[in-house]
């Protein structure tokens, strides 16, 4: 049986969940708008980069 990281659903699922958590914190807890928009930018970066990194790890495993 292969590694769970070889499954593309895991790649995108982890990225989506972490993005959702960052956005939830940004819009419910953070009051400073500059920090909030910085967190939104980090969330977008997380959504794009995490699946690519996990794909490389999945191929190496």
C-alpha positions in Angstrom: 0.0 0.0 0.0 1.3 3.4 -0.9 1.8 6.5 1.2 -1.3 8.6 1.9 0.8 11.5 0.5 0.6 9.9 -3.0 -3.1 10.6 -3.1 -4.0 13.9 -4.8 -7.0 14.4 -2.6 -4.7 14.5 0.4 -2.6 17.2 -1.3 -5.5 19.5 -2.0 -7.4 18.6 1.2 -4.6 19.6 3.5 -4.2 22.9 1.5 -7.9 23.6 1.7 -8.2 22.9 5.4 -5.2 25.0 6.4 -6.4 27.8 4.2 -9.9 27.7 5.8 -8.3 27.8 9.3 -6.2 30.8 8.4 -9.1 32.7 6.9 -11.4 31.8 9.9 -8.8 33.2 12.3 -8.2 36.3 10.1 -11.9 37.3 9.9 -13.0 36.3 13.4 -10.1 37.0 15.7 -7.8 39.6 14.1 -8.9 43.2 14.4 -6.1 45.0 12.5 -7.0 45.2 8.8 -3.3 45.2 7.7 -2.7 41.9 9.6 -6.0 40.5 8.3 -5.0 41.1 4.7 -1.5 39.8 5.3 -3.2 36.6 6.6 -5.4 36.4 3.5 -2.3 36.6 1.3 -0.7 33.8 3.3 -3.8 31.7 3.0 -3.8 32.1 -0.8 -0.1 31.2 -0.9 -0.9 28.2 1.3 -3.6 27.1 -1.1 -1.3 27.2 -4.1 2.0 26.0 -2.6 1.0 23.2 -0.2 -0.3 20.8 -2.8 2.8 21.2 -4.9 5.1 20.5 -2.0 3.0 17.5 -0.9 3.0 16.2 -4.5 6.9 16.2 -4.4 6.9 14.5 -1.0 4.4 11.9 -2.3 6.6 11.0 -5.3 9.6 10.7 -3.0 7.9 8.4 -0.5 
